[in-house]
């Protein structure tokens, strides 16, 4: 019975160690330079319906196969313009 409890604890420690290593590796990655429209919408804090409708018209995009990607710098430019105009999209 004591061995079973000890084995359970050791198993949990190994699982937690794996989670910590995985989280550390994820934090060490540089931020993505190209974001999907869904990621760009999350970054800007807008809904995906509005994002699909407006980002294609107001932001430069990069096509990679069937994917539409938006450079992070383009999103920063949109934010900088919004600070001046008071609107995210014209």
Residue pairs with C-beta under 8 A, 6 or more apart in sequence:
31 72
32 39
32 72
33 71
33 72
33 73
34 62
34 64
34 69
34 70
34 71
34 72
35 43
35 69
35 70
35 71
35 72
35 75
36 67
36 68
36 69
36 70
37 48
37 51
37 52
37 55
37 56
37 68
37 70
38 48
38 51
40 51
40 55
40 59
40 70
40 75
41 47
41 48
41 50
41 51
41 55
43 72
43 75
44 51
44 75
44 78
44 79
44 88
46 88
54 89
55 61
55 70
56 68
58 78
58 89
58 90
59 70
59 74
59 75
59 78
60 70
60 71
60 74
61 68
61 69
61 70
61 74
62 68
62 69
62 70
62 71
63 69
78 88
78 89
79 88
82 88
